[in-house]
Amino acid sequence: MGTLRFKSIEKAISRQPVVVESPSVKTSEYFAINVFNKKRMQEYLSQEAFSSVMEAIEKGTKIDRKVSSQISSGMKAWAIDKGVTHYTHWFHPLTGATAEKHDAFFEPASDNYVIENFDGSKLVQQEPDASSFPSGGMRNTFEARGYTAWDPSSPAFVMGTTLCIPSVYISFKGDSLDYKTPLLKSIEAVDKAAVALCNYFDKSITRVNVGLGCEQEYFLVDNDLFNARPDLKLTDRTLMGHSAAKDQQLADHYFGYIPMRVAAFMQDFEIEAYKLGIPVKTRHNEVAPNQYECAPVFEEANLAVDHNQLLMTIMKRVAKRHHFKVLFHEKPYKDVNGSGKHCNWSLITNTGINLFSPGKTPKTNMLFLAFFVSVIKGVFEYQDLLRSSIVSLGNEHRLGASEAPPAIMSVFLGEAVNKILDEIETRVSGKKMNPDEKTELKLDVGKIPEILPDNTDRNRTSPFAFTGNRFEFRAVGSATNVASPMIALNTIVAKQLKEFKNEIDRLTDQGVKKDEAIFQVIKKFILASKKVRFDGNNYSEEWKIEAEKRGLSNINDVLTALSAIISPEAKELFSEMKVFSERELEARFEIDLEKYTKKLQIESRVLGDLAINHILPTVYRYQNILIENVKGLKELFANSDFEKLSSTQLASIREISSRTAMVNIKVNNMIDERRKANTIDETAIKSREYSDKVKPYLDEIRYQIDHLEMIVDDEIWPLPKYRELLFIR
């Protein structure tokens, strides 16, 4: 095994950057070339078909079946012109990845004769079976009926020789079996609630879009080194490995020179992303060695989620050409920073107003404040639900580790914004204001700085931060399908916006003037959510104590955190906003528990195999070398000299014996606990047994192996070490 390790290192060192030929035209000339976007639709569709699609996108109307045949015909013609041979409904099942089943563009016409065909029914709906995807009991595996249905708001695209049609995935009974269906419902809920509130200020607002930009962090590792680490291959993280003497302490990798191999990879995947209309804007080195980040510009949320999933797929495929593996796991390496996916979220009207940007008049700033305080109140009231949307086995290693926000949900606003809210809180009494008081307050509101990014610092320790014209949900894990936190956030905010409007209606029905009613509701929301506002160091122990005093929850246990999705409050919220039924929530909770348990099961099996079949045989071999050395010393030297000369070897032999014995005992105990847990049928009880009884052994076994790594001769250690995984370019 040691030989394999050194061969892998040798190959990694000798790698030369793959030459990437940039297109000979400007990016703007090939951007979205593989997307059936508005421009291509105008070229390939009739006016009737084009108008029908645009109306479906902009107003959410249904497309007539007859028109869908025209659309599919035009889409097929475009795809065939690009050399496409197959099509697929591309969807997001509850595995967290994407799924596709390819069908050829032909049908038999007669003996030995076929024709290209793609009718409207195949565009609009398919029955892909897909019975083995997680359903949480909403369908049995022997019941094959699951349907995919076209989502016209996300354009079709070409990958290789396949036309991919973004779709939702539902059961025979209409239950959502994917991420896209509830995401679209949550976007619709926000739109409806936001427009209703906006119309108090501006009747011309008829639609509010959810904007999203996802900053994607990731690690790269050389392919040969990756293949020499079974734990990385099977669990996406290292289950053992002693820290390198140098890793991120000097912060010299952060924003540093991008290595040539990495730069070539980045250039390559960006070109592929641009062809698919993914607007990747930023690239840079992250804090940890071999860690990087890319970020697109803002897009409509549904499209941004599709693009993020697609981007991760592209990165994995392109990485192979450069002899890299991309690691999206939240914590692939112990004791170095993990990876997140910072979600920048905003609301934008059809008139071009960013609802989280102050304007130039008291009216626009009152609109800003109404939406602003609604978000803060939503985070406060549904902090447990927000947390449940981002926790996972992978993110558990990262959150609260002084590299990512803690499990406490708080909101960072910055000094300037906090001052504005404090002034409103002080000045609005709740009693009827006289005209002078009203005018003075309006004038002060009108003075809110128009460009807040310059008045609002950033707080990298906050899980949910206001950054000038948007909110940044920083606690999301890098491997997460970002639809999950967006569904929760959209639904929570939609509920608060609805409540805000209802409060205004209640006050105006009592005879309170509209402007005064709005100010009173703003103050009420400020007071109700004040406890969740925190601008300090979220990593500090002091904040944990303070948060507890404020009544904020701090749930570090993943299983407990996940259970928030089936709380009475969550069921009432999602039901009222028509995003999830109780049955769908229960199913998703069941799926999350199963996923957590299965990942722990895999990690336990992999660690047990590596410990017994790879590490211990190597350690015994080295121990035998030491024993032979001691025997030789005893033959050569007198007892007094022998004791002096052999003390180091004897100490190592004793330590090896002690640590290998502990590894053996703990691996066997872990296997016993796993076997017991596997006999349990109840998912919740089984996951708890894995969490409480199996998971602790992962760290205990690792502790012993990491110490053995520091004793055993480097020449025979079987696995690439951290200093090799993190620093080979």
MIDOMAR-531300 format. One record per residue (C-alpha): residue number from 1; residue in one letter; x, y, z. Coordinates in steps of 0.05 Angstrom, whole numbers. Each point is the difference from the previous one (the first is absolute). Layout:
BEGIN
<NUM 'a' <X Y Z>>
...
***
This chain:
BEGIN
<1 'm' <0 0 0>>
<2 'g' <57 48 16>>
<3 't' <25 -9 -71>>
<4 'l' <-69 19 -27>>
<5 'r' <1 62 42>>
<6 'f' <67 24 -26>>
<7 'k' <-18 -17 -72>>
<8 's' <-62 43 9>>
<9 'i' <41 58 28>>
<10 'e' <50 -7 -57>>
<11 'k' <-55 5 -52>>
<12 'a' <-32 59 36>>
<13 'i' <65 38 2>>
<14 's' <14 -12 -73>>
<15 'r' <-68 25 -24>>
<16 'q' <3 56 -50>>
<17 'p' <-59 48 -11>>
<18 'v' <-47 -24 -54>>
<19 'v' <1 51 -57>>
<20 'v' <-69 31 -6>>
<21 'e' <-15 32 -66>>
<22 's' <-44 61 11>>
<23 'p' <-54 13 -51>>
<24 's' <25 48 -53>>
<25 'v' <-59 46 13>>
<26 'k' <-20 43 59>>
<27 't' <-38 -32 57>>
<28 's' <-62 40 -18>>
<29 'e' <-1 -33 -69>>
<30 'y' <-5 -72 26>>
<31 'f' <-35 12 67>>
<32 'a' <-62 -45 5>>
<33 'i' <14 -30 -69>>
<34 'n' <-25 -67 26>>
<35 'v' <-64 28 31>>
<36 'f' <-69 2 -31>>
<37 'n' <-10 71 26>>
<38 'k' <-44 57 -23>>
<39 'k' <45 15 -60>>
<40 'r' <-3 -73 -26>>
<41 'm' <-74 -6 14>>
<42 'q' <-13 61 -44>>
<43 'e' <40 -34 -56>>
<44 'y' <-32 -69 5>>
<45 'l' <-71 11 26>>
<46 's' <-62 29 -31>>
<47 'q' <-25 65 30>>
<48 'e' <-57 -37 33>>
<49 'a' <47 -51 32>>
<50 'f' <51 53 21>>
<51 's' <-54 44 32>>
<52 's' <-28 -61 37>>
<53 'v' <68 -17 30>>
<54 'm' <14 72 20>>
<55 'e' <-68 7 33>>
<56 'a' <13 -65 39>>
<57 'i' <67 27 23>>
<58 'e' <-23 69 19>>
<59 'k' <-71 -14 26>>
<60 'g' <2 -74 18>>
<61 't' <-55 -18 -49>>
<62 'k' <-8 -71 -27>>
<63 'i' <21 -17 -71>>
<64 'd' <-54 -29 -44>>
<65 'r' <14 -72 -23>>
<66 'k' <-7 19 -73>>
<67 'v' <50 57 7>>
<68 's' <48 -47 37>>
<69 's' <7 -41 -64>>
<70 'q' <22 62 -37>>
<71 'i' <50 15 56>>
<72 's' <28 -71 1>>
<73 's' <7 1 -75>>
<74 'g' <40 65 2>>
<75 'm' <42 -24 58>>
<76 'k' <15 -65 -36>>
<77 'a' <20 37 -63>>
<78 'w' <48 44 39>>
<79 'a' <29 -59 37>>
<80 'i' <10 -42 -63>>
<81 'd' <35 59 -33>>
<82 'k' <49 -5 57>>
<83 'g' <13 -74 -11>>
<84 'v' <-45 -24 56>>
<85 't' <-25 -72 -2>>
<86 'h' <-36 -9 67>>
<87 'y' <-43 39 48>>
<88 't' <-13 -5 74>>
<89 'h' <-43 31 55>>
<90 'w' <54 27 48>>
<91 'f' <-24 3 72>>
<92 'h' <23 6 73>>
<93 'p' <-21 -62 40>>
<94 'l' <8 -1 75>>
<95 't' <69 -32 -4>>
<96 'g' <28 71 -6>>
<97 'a' <29 -14 -68>>
<98 't' <-33 6 -69>>
<99 'a' <-31 -55 -41>>
<100 'e' <-12 -15 -74>>
<101 'k' <-25 -57 -44>>
<102 'h' <19 7 -74>>
<103 'd' <-47 -18 -57>>
<104 'a' <19 2 -73>>
<105 'f' <-32 49 -48>>
<106 'f' <-30 -53 -45>>
<107 'e' <-58 -47 -9>>
<108 'p' <-6 -60 -48>>
<109 'a' <-40 20 -62>>
<110 's' <5 -66 -38>>
<111 'd' <48 -58 -9>>
<112 'n' <72 25 4>>
<113 'y' <-25 72 -1>>
<114 'v' <-5 51 57>>
<115 'i' <-17 73 6>>
<116 'e' <20 54 50>>
<117 'n' <-59 14 44>>
<118 'f' <-13 41 63>>
<119 'd' <-73 17 11>>
<120 'g' <-30 48 50>>
<121 's' <-21 -53 49>>
<122 'k' <72 -22 9>>
<123 'l' <22 71 13>>
<124 'v' <-54 15 51>>
<125 'q' <0 -65 39>>
<126 'q' <37 -66 6>>
<127 'e' <-4 -61 44>>
<128 'p' <72 -17 16>>
<129 'd' <-17 -54 52>>
<130 'a' <57 21 47>>
<131 's' <-31 -42 55>>
<132 's' <65 -8 38>>
<133 'f' <7 74 16>>
<134 'p' <-14 20 73>>
<135 's' <-73 12 13>>
<136 'g' <-6 -5 75>>
<137 'g' <-57 -49 -7>>
<138 'm' <-41 42 -48>>
<139 'r' <6 -55 -52>>
<140 'n' <20 -73 3>>
<141 't' <59 -25 -42>>
<142 'f' <-47 -49 -35>>
<143 'e' <-42 59 -22>>
<144 'a' <36 28 -60>>
<145 'r' <-43 60 -17>>
<146 'g' <38 64 11>>
<147 'y' <-7 58 -48>>
<148 't' <46 53 -25>>
<149 'a' <-31 64 -28>>
<150 'w' <33 56 -38>>
<151 'd' <18 64 37>>
<152 'p' <-3 54 -55>>
<153 's' <30 53 47>>
<154 's' <68 -35 -5>>
<155 'p' <23 -5 -72>>
<156 'a' <19 -66 -32>>
<157 'f' <74 -11 -15>>
<158 'v' <47 -47 -36>>
<159 'm' <52 -42 35>>
<160 'g' <42 -41 -49>>
<161 't' <-50 -31 -48>>
<162 't' <-60 4 48>>
<163 'l' <-55 52 5>>
<164 'c' <-13 11 74>>
<165 'i' <-69 26 20>>
<166 'p' <-3 26 72>>
<167 's' <-60 -33 34>>
<168 'v' <-36 -12 64>>
<169 'y' <-9 -70 27>>
<170 'i' <-64 -22 35>>
<171 's' <-35 -64 22>>
<172 'f' <-61 -31 -32>>
<173 'k' <-41 33 55>>
<174 'g' <32 69 -11>>
<175 'd' <48 1 59>>
<176 's' <66 35 -14>>
<177 'l' <59 -47 -4>>
<178 'd' <52 53 -17>>
<179 'y' <28 68 19>>
<180 'k' <-26 40 -59>>
<181 't' <-75 -9 13>>
<182 'p' <0 31 70>>
<183 'l' <51 52 -22>>
<184 'l' <-47 24 -54>>
<185 'k' <-57 1 50>>
<186 's' <41 40 50>>
<187 'i' <19 50 -54>>
<188 'e' <-73 7 -18>>
<189 'a' <-18 11 74>>
<190 'v' <52 56 6>>
<191 'd' <-23 32 -64>>
<192 'k' <-73 0 21>>
<193 'a' <13 27 71>>
<194 'a' <52 51 -24>>
<195 'v' <-43 29 -55>>
<196 'a' <-58 8 48>>
<197 'l' <44 40 48>>
<198 'c' <35 39 -55>>
<199 'n' <-67 24 -26>>
<200 'y' <-8 42 63>>
<201 'f' <59 40 -27>>
<202 'd' <-1 -9 -75>>
<203 'k' <-58 -27 -41>>
<204 's' <43 -11 -61>>
<205 'i' <36 -59 34>>
<206 't' <-32 -64 -27>>
<207 'r' <56 -50 12>>
<208 'v' <56 -11 50>>
<209 'n' <56 -46 -19>>
<210 'v' <47 -36 47>>
<211 'g' <73 14 -17>>
<212 'l' <56 -48 19>>
<213 'g' <75 -4 -7>>
<214 'c' <37 -61 27>>
<215 'e' <73 6 19>>
<216 'q' <26 -71 -8>>
<217 'e' <61 -23 40>>
<218 'y' <36 -65 -16>>
<219 'f' <66 -38 7>>
<220 'l' <42 -31 -55>>
<221 'v' <43 -61 8>>
<222 'd' <43 -36 -51>>
<223 'n' <-37 -59 -30>>
<224 'd' <55 -51 16>>
<225 'l' <5 22 72>>
<226 'f' <-76 -3 4>>
<227 'n' <-1 -72 -26>>
<228 'a' <52 -19 52>>
<229 'r' <-47 22 55>>
<230 'p' <-59 -48 5>>
<231 'd' <-32 44 53>>
<232 'l' <-2 60 -48>>
<233 'k' <-27 -43 -56>>
<234 'l' <-56 -30 40>>
<235 't' <-19 54 50>>
<236 'd' <26 65 -31>>
<237 'r' <42 14 62>>
<238 't' <62 -25 34>>
<239 'l' <-18 -45 59>>
<240 'm' <72 2 25>>
<241 'g' <62 41 -9>>
<242 'h' <45 41 45>>
<243 's' <3 75 -11>>
<244 'a' <56 26 -44>>
<245 'a' <52 43 36>>
<246 'k' <-22 57 -45>>
<247 'd' <-69 9 -28>>
<248 'q' <-39 66 3>>
<249 'q' <35 33 60>>
<250 'l' <34 54 -41>>
<251 'a' <-61 16 -44>>
<252 'd' <49 1 -59>>
<253 'h' <-47 -41 -44>>
<254 'y' <-60 47 9>>
<255 'f' <-9 45 -62>>
<256 'g' <70 -22 -21>>
<257 'y' <29 -19 -67>>
<258 'i' <-43 -54 -33>>
<259 'p' <44 -60 -19>>
<260 'm' <5 -11 -75>>
<261 'r' <-34 -68 2>>
<262 'v' <-57 28 40>>
<263 'a' <-6 62 -44>>
<264 'a' <-4 -45 -62>>
<265 'f' <-56 -40 33>>
<266 'm' <-37 64 19>>
<267 'q' <5 28 -70>>
<268 'd' <-25 -65 -29>>
<269 'f' <-61 -8 44>>
<270 'e' <-18 74 -7>>
<271 'i' <-2 -7 -75>>
<272 'e' <-46 -60 6>>
<273 'a' <-43 39 50>>
<274 'y' <-5 60 -45>>
<275 'k' <-24 -44 -58>>
<276 'l' <-57 -21 46>>
<277 'g' <-17 71 21>>
<278 'i' <29 -6 70>>
<279 'p' <27 70 16>>
<280 'v' <62 -19 40>>
<281 'k' <32 67 18>>
<282 't' <51 -11 56>>
<283 'r' <56 -50 16>>
<284 'h' <53 1 54>>
<285 'n' <40 -41 50>>
<286 'e' <-35 -13 66>>
<287 'v' <30 -5 70>>
<288 'a' <21 -73 2>>
<289 'p' <54 -28 -47>>
<290 'n' <-31 -29 -64>>
<291 'q' <-66 35 16>>
<292 'y' <-33 47 -50>>
<293 'e' <-63 38 -13>>
<294 'c' <-41 20 -61>>
<295 'a' <-61 44 -1>>
<296 'p' <-52 20 -53>>
<297 'v' <-38 65 -5>>
<298 'f' <-71 5 25>>
<299 'e' <-55 -39 -36>>
<300 'e' <-73 -17 11>>
<301 'a' <1 -51 57>>
<302 'n' <-28 -60 -37>>
<303 'l' <51 8 -55>>
<304 'a' <56 14 50>>
<305 'v' <-15 -66 35>>
<306 'd' <0 -38 -66>>
<307 'h' <65 34 -20>>
<308 'n' <34 -16 66>>
<309 'q' <-17 -74 -7>>
<310 'l' <22 2 -72>>
<311 'l' <64 37 17>>
<312 'm' <20 -54 50>>
<313 't' <-12 -53 -53>>
<314 'i' <42 39 -51>>
<315 'm' <57 9 50>>
<316 'k' <3 -74 15>>
<317 'r' <1 -18 -74>>
<318 'v' <52 52 -19>>
<319 'a' <43 -18 60>>
<320 'k' <12 -69 -31>>
<321 'r' <33 32 -61>>
<322 'h' <49 35 47>>
<323 'h' <13 -62 44>>
<324 'f' <-36 32 59>>
<325 'k' <-56 -21 45>>
<326 'v' <-47 54 26>>
<327 'l' <-20 -7 73>>
<328 'f' <-66 34 19>>
<329 'h' <-2 -33 69>>
<330 'e' <-7 52 54>>
<331 'k' <60 -27 39>>
<332 'p' <46 -45 -41>>
<333 'y' <60 14 44>>
<334 'k' <2 4 76>>
<335 'd' <28 63 32>>
<336 'v' <-2 42 -63>>
<337 'n' <-58 44 -22>>
<338 'g' <-59 -34 -32>>
<339 's' <-42 24 -58>>
<340 'g' <-66 37 -2>>
<341 'k' <-47 26 -52>>
<342 'h' <-17 72 17>>
<343 'c' <-69 16 -27>>
<344 'n' <-11 73 -17>>
<345 'w' <-75 11 -1>>
<346 's' <-42 60 -20>>
<347 'l' <-70 20 -25>>
<348 'i' <-7 41 -63>>
<349 't' <-64 30 -30>>
<350 'n' <-21 -1 -73>>
<351 't' <13 75 1>>
<352 'g' <74 -12 17>>
<353 'i' <-2 18 74>>
<354 'n' <44 -41 47>>
<355 'l' <-43 -3 61>>
<356 'f' <61 -4 45>>
<357 's' <30 64 -28>>
<358 'p' <-20 67 30>>
<359 'g' <-25 51 -50>>
<360 'k' <-2 75 -6>>
<361 't' <-68 15 31>>
<362 'p' <-35 -14 66>>
<363 'k' <-50 -45 -38>>
<364 't' <54 -45 -31>>
<365 'n' <36 -4 67>>
<366 'm' <-64 -19 37>>
<367 'l' <-7 -56 -52>>
<368 'f' <72 -20 14>>
<369 'l' <-11 -1 75>>
<370 'a' <-65 -40 -5>>
<371 'f' <36 -56 -38>>
<372 'f' <64 7 41>>
<373 'v' <-32 -10 68>>
<374 's' <-45 -56 -27>>
<375 'v' <62 -41 -18>>
<376 'i' <32 12 68>>
<377 'k' <-64 -20 37>>
<378 'g' <-6 -62 -44>>
<379 'v' <71 -23 19>>
<380 'f' <-16 11 74>>
<381 'e' <-67 -36 0>>
<382 'y' <22 -59 -43>>
<383 'q' <73 -6 20>>
<384 'd' <-6 -74 12>>
<385 'l' <-31 -12 -68>>
<386 'l' <55 40 -35>>
<387 'r' <52 -42 36>>
<388 's' <-35 -65 -20>>
<389 's' <7 21 -73>>
<390 'i' <76 1 2>>
<391 'v' <21 -54 50>>
<392 's' <30 -66 -24>>
<393 'l' <53 -49 20>>
<394 'g' <51 38 -42>>
<395 'n' <-20 69 24>>
<396 'e' <1 -24 72>>
<397 'h' <77 -3 -3>>
<398 'r' <3 72 -24>>
<399 'l' <-52 41 37>>
<400 'g' <25 32 64>>
<401 'a' <72 -21 -13>>
<402 's' <27 72 1>>
<403 'e' <0 -2 -76>>
<404 'a' <-74 3 -12>>
<405 'p' <-60 29 37>>
<406 'p' <-25 -38 61>>
<407 'a' <-66 -36 4>>
<408 'i' <-30 63 32>>
<409 'm' <-41 38 -51>>
<410 's' <13 75 5>>
<411 'v' <-3 59 -48>>
<412 'f' <57 49 -12>>
<413 'l' <-23 70 -22>>
<414 'g' <59 46 12>>
<415 'e' <4 64 41>>
<416 'a' <-34 46 -49>>
<417 'v' <-62 -44 -10>>
<418 'n' <-7 -16 73>>
<419 'k' <1 74 16>>
<420 'i' <-58 11 -49>>
<421 'l' <-42 -55 32>>
<422 'd' <16 25 71>>
<423 'e' <-23 70 -19>>
<424 'i' <-66 -25 -28>>
<425 'e' <-10 -43 62>>
<426 't' <10 61 44>>
<427 'r' <-41 50 -39>>
<428 'v' <-62 -40 -19>>
<429 's' <-43 -1 62>>
<430 'g' <-59 -42 -24>>
<431 'k' <-46 59 14>>
<432 'k' <-28 45 -52>>
<433 'm' <54 47 -27>>
<434 'n' <-14 73 -15>>
<435 'p' <15 26 -70>>
<436 'd' <66 31 21>>
<437 'e' <25 -65 32>>
<438 'k' <-21 -39 -62>>
<439 't' <35 48 -47>>
<440 'e' <63 1 42>>
<441 'l' <3 -76 2>>
<442 'k' <-11 -5 -75>>
<443 'l' <56 49 -13>>
<444 'd' <48 -39 45>>
<445 'v' <-19 -65 -36>>
<446 'g' <13 35 -65>>
<447 'k' <72 12 22>>
<448 'i' <17 -74 3>>
<449 'p' <65 -6 -40>>
<450 'e' <-18 -20 -71>>
<451 'i' <62 -44 -8>>
<452 'l' <6 -41 63>>
<453 'p' <58 -45 -20>>
<454 'd' <47 56 19>>
<455 'n' <-37 9 67>>
<456 't' <-4 -73 17>>
<457 'd' <61 -41 19>>
<458 'r' <3 -75 -13>>
<459 'n' <0 -52 55>>
<460 'r' <27 -67 -23>>
<461 't' <-19 -33 65>>
<462 's' <-74 14 -8>>
<463 'p' <-46 -55 -27>>
<464 'f' <-47 51 -31>>
<465 'a' <28 69 -18>>
<466 'f' <-27 62 -33>>
<467 't' <53 23 -50>>
<468 'g' <-28 64 -29>>
<469 'n' <-54 -21 -49>>
<470 'r' <-10 -73 15>>
<471 'f' <3 -51 56>>
<472 'e' <55 -52 1>>
<473 'f' <-17 -68 29>>
<474 'r' <71 -23 18>>
<475 'a' <-15 -64 38>>
<476 'v' <-18 -41 -62>>
<477 'g' <46 -59 -13>>
<478 's' <39 -7 -65>>
<479 'a' <-31 -66 -21>>
<480 't' <-72 21 15>>
<481 'n' <-52 6 -54>>
<482 'v' <-12 74 12>>
<483 'a' <-75 -9 -14>>
<484 's' <-7 -26 71>>
<485 'p' <18 65 37>>
<486 'm' <-34 42 -53>>
<487 'i' <-66 -37 10>>
<488 'a' <4 13 74>>
<489 'l' <21 73 -6>>
<490 'n' <-51 17 -55>>
<491 't' <-57 -31 38>>
<492 'i' <19 33 66>>
<493 'v' <5 68 -32>>
<494 'a' <-65 -9 -38>>
<495 'k' <-35 -14 66>>
<496 'q' <29 63 32>>
<497 'l' <-18 44 -59>>
<498 'k' <-71 -26 3>>
<499 'e' <-2 14 75>>
<500 'f' <28 70 -11>>
<501 'k' <-56 16 -49>>
<502 'n' <-53 -30 46>>
<503 'e' <25 44 57>>
<504 'i' <-6 62 -44>>
<505 'd' <-70 -21 -20>>
<506 'r' <-19 -10 73>>
<507 'l' <25 69 20>>
<508 't' <-31 37 -59>>
<509 'd' <-66 -34 14>>
<510 'q' <5 32 68>>
<511 'g' <7 68 -31>>
<512 'v' <76 7 2>>
<513 'k' <29 36 -61>>
<514 'k' <38 -45 -48>>
<515 'd' <69 32 9>>
<516 'e' <-7 0 75>>
<517 'a' <-23 -72 -1>>
<518 'i' <61 -21 -40>>
<519 'f' <46 34 50>>
<520 'q' <-34 -34 58>>
<521 'v' <6 -69 -33>>
<522 'i' <73 14 -16>>
<523 'k' <12 16 74>>
<524 'k' <-38 -61 22>>
<525 'f' <43 -45 -44>>
<526 'i' <63 34 24>>
<527 'l' <-18 -12 73>>
<528 'a' <-23 -72 -14>>
<529 's' <66 -19 -33>>
<530 'k' <51 42 38>>
<531 'k' <30 -61 36>>
<532 'v' <25 -31 -65>>
<533 'r' <42 61 -20>>
<534 'f' <74 -9 16>>
<535 'd' <59 35 -31>>
<536 'g' <57 -30 42>>
<537 'n' <43 -62 -5>>
<538 'n' <-45 -60 -10>>
<539 'y' <59 -46 13>>
<540 's' <9 24 72>>
<541 'e' <-21 -38 63>>
<542 'e' <-29 65 25>>
<543 'w' <-51 1 -56>>
<544 'k' <-24 -70 17>>
<545 'i' <-14 23 71>>
<546 'e' <-33 64 -24>>
<547 'a' <-41 -37 -52>>
<548 'e' <-26 -47 54>>
<549 'k' <-21 60 42>>
<550 'r' <-38 27 -61>>
<551 'g' <-36 -65 -8>>
<552 'l' <32 -18 -67>>
<553 's' <8 -74 -12>>
<554 'n' <68 -33 -9>>
<555 'i' <-11 -70 -27>>
<556 'n' <64 -35 -19>>
<557 'd' <-31 -69 -7>>
<558 'v' <-19 -13 -73>>
<559 'l' <-58 -46 15>>
<560 't' <-32 48 49>>
<561 'a' <11 58 -49>>
<562 'l' <-32 -40 -57>>
<563 's' <-63 -13 41>>
<564 'a' <-19 74 -6>>
<565 'i' <-29 -15 -69>>
<566 'i' <-56 -41 31>>
<567 's' <-15 46 58>>
<568 'p' <-72 26 6>>
<569 'e' <25 70 -19>>
<570 'a' <34 -25 -63>>
<571 'k' <-60 -41 -21>>
<572 'e' <-46 59 10>>
<573 'l' <47 47 -38>>
<574 'f' <11 -44 -61>>
<575 's' <-73 -20 -3>>
<576 'e' <-25 72 4>>
<577 'm' <49 23 -54>>
<578 'k' <-18 -61 -43>>
<579 'v' <73 -24 -7>>
<580 'f' <-2 -68 36>>
<581 's' <-54 -45 26>>
<582 'e' <10 -34 67>>
<583 'r' <10 -65 -37>>
<584 'e' <56 31 -41>>
<585 'l' <34 29 61>>
<586 'e' <-2 -67 37>>
<587 'a' <29 -34 -61>>
<588 'r' <57 49 -7>>
<589 'f' <17 -7 73>>
<590 'e' <2 -76 -9>>
<591 'i' <45 8 -61>>
<592 'd' <48 46 37>>
<593 'l' <6 -50 57>>
<594 'e' <12 -57 -48>>
<595 'k' <53 40 -37>>
<596 'y' <35 18 65>>
<597 't' <-1 -73 24>>
<598 'k' <25 -29 -66>>
<599 'k' <57 49 -5>>
<600 'l' <22 -17 71>>
<601 'q' <-7 -74 -17>>
<602 'i' <46 9 -61>>
<603 'e' <51 40 40>>
<604 's' <1 -53 54>>
<605 'r' <10 -57 -49>>
<606 'v' <55 37 -38>>
<607 'l' <38 18 63>>
<608 'g' <-5 -70 28>>
<609 'd' <26 -29 -65>>
<610 'l' <58 49 -5>>
<611 'a' <19 -9 72>>
<612 'i' <1 -76 0>>
<613 'n' <23 -15 -71>>
<614 'h' <46 59 -16>>
<615 'i' <25 37 61>>
<616 'l' <11 -55 51>>
<617 'p' <38 -47 -46>>
<618 't' <47 58 -18>>
<619 'v' <9 18 73>>
<620 'y' <15 -72 19>>
<621 'r' <51 -4 -55>>
<622 'y' <35 62 27>>
<623 'q' <-5 -27 71>>
<624 'n' <35 -64 -23>>
<625 'i' <56 42 -29>>
<626 'l' <8 34 67>>
<627 'i' <-1 -67 36>>
<628 'e' <54 -27 -46>>
<629 'n' <40 63 13>>
<630 'v' <-5 -10 75>>
<631 'k' <20 -73 -6>>
<632 'g' <61 21 -39>>
<633 'l' <19 52 52>>
<634 'k' <-5 -51 55>>
<635 'e' <47 -46 -36>>
<636 'l' <52 55 -11>>
<637 'f' <-1 38 66>>
<638 'a' <5 -15 74>>
<639 'n' <-63 9 43>>
<640 's' <18 70 25>>
<641 'd' <13 26 -71>>
<642 'f' <-58 -39 -29>>
<643 'e' <-51 32 46>>
<644 'k' <25 69 -18>>
<645 'l' <4 -12 -75>>
<646 's' <-66 -37 -7>>
<647 's' <-44 44 43>>
<648 't' <-30 39 -58>>
<649 'q' <-16 -62 -40>>
<650 'l' <-30 -35 60>>
<651 'a' <-44 61 15>>
<652 's' <-24 0 -72>>
<653 'i' <-14 -75 2>>
<654 'r' <-40 8 64>>
<655 'e' <-39 60 -27>>
<656 'i' <-15 -37 -65>>
<657 's' <-25 -61 39>>
<658 's' <-44 44 43>>
<659 'r' <-29 40 -58>>
<660 't' <-11 -59 -46>>
<661 'a' <-35 -37 56>>
<662 'm' <-46 61 9>>
<663 'v' <-14 2 -75>>
<664 'n' <-18 -73 0>>
<665 'i' <-46 6 60>>
<666 'k' <-34 63 -25>>
<667 'v' <-10 -26 -71>>
<668 'n' <-32 -64 28>>
<669 'n' <-44 40 47>>
<670 'm' <-20 46 -57>>
<671 'i' <-19 -60 -43>>
<672 'd' <-41 -29 57>>
<673 'e' <-38 66 10>>
<674 'r' <-12 5 -75>>
<675 'r' <-28 -70 -3>>
<676 'k' <-47 15 58>>
<677 'a' <-23 64 -34>>
<678 'n' <-12 -35 -66>>
<679 't' <-52 -45 33>>
<680 'i' <-44 60 15>>
<681 'd' <-56 14 -49>>
<682 'e' <-24 67 28>>
<683 't' <40 53 -39>>
<684 'a' <2 52 56>>
<685 'i' <24 -50 52>>
<686 'k' <51 -30 -48>>
<687 's' <29 68 -18>>
<688 'r' <5 18 74>>
<689 'e' <37 -66 15>>
<690 'y' <49 15 -57>>
<691 's' <11 71 25>>
<692 'd' <9 -18 74>>
<693 'k' <32 -69 -4>>
<694 'v' <37 -6 -66>>
<695 'k' <23 71 -17>>
<696 'p' <43 11 62>>
<697 'y' <45 -58 -22>>
<698 'l' <19 36 -64>>
<699 'd' <38 53 40>>
<700 'e' <27 -49 51>>
<701 'i' <29 -47 -52>>
<702 'r' <27 58 -40>>
<703 'y' <35 28 61>>
<704 'q' <41 -64 8>>
<705 'i' <15 -7 -74>>
<706 'd' <23 72 -7>>
<707 'h' <50 -11 56>>
<708 'l' <24 -64 -32>>
<709 'e' <11 39 -65>>
<710 'm' <51 43 38>>
<711 'i' <38 -62 25>>
<712 'v' <2 -46 -61>>
<713 'd' <55 7 -52>>
<714 'd' <-24 48 -55>>
<715 'e' <27 -48 -53>>
<716 'i' <-53 -52 15>>
<717 'w' <-60 41 20>>
<718 'p' <-54 -23 -48>>
<719 'l' <-42 64 -10>>
<720 'p' <18 69 -27>>
<721 'k' <9 47 58>>
<722 'y' <-29 69 11>>
<723 'r' <64 34 -20>>
<724 'e' <-6 -35 -68>>
<725 'l' <-75 6 -10>>
<726 'l' <-1 74 15>>
<727 'f' <63 24 -34>>
<728 'i' <10 -41 -63>>
<729 'r' <-20 43 -60>>
***
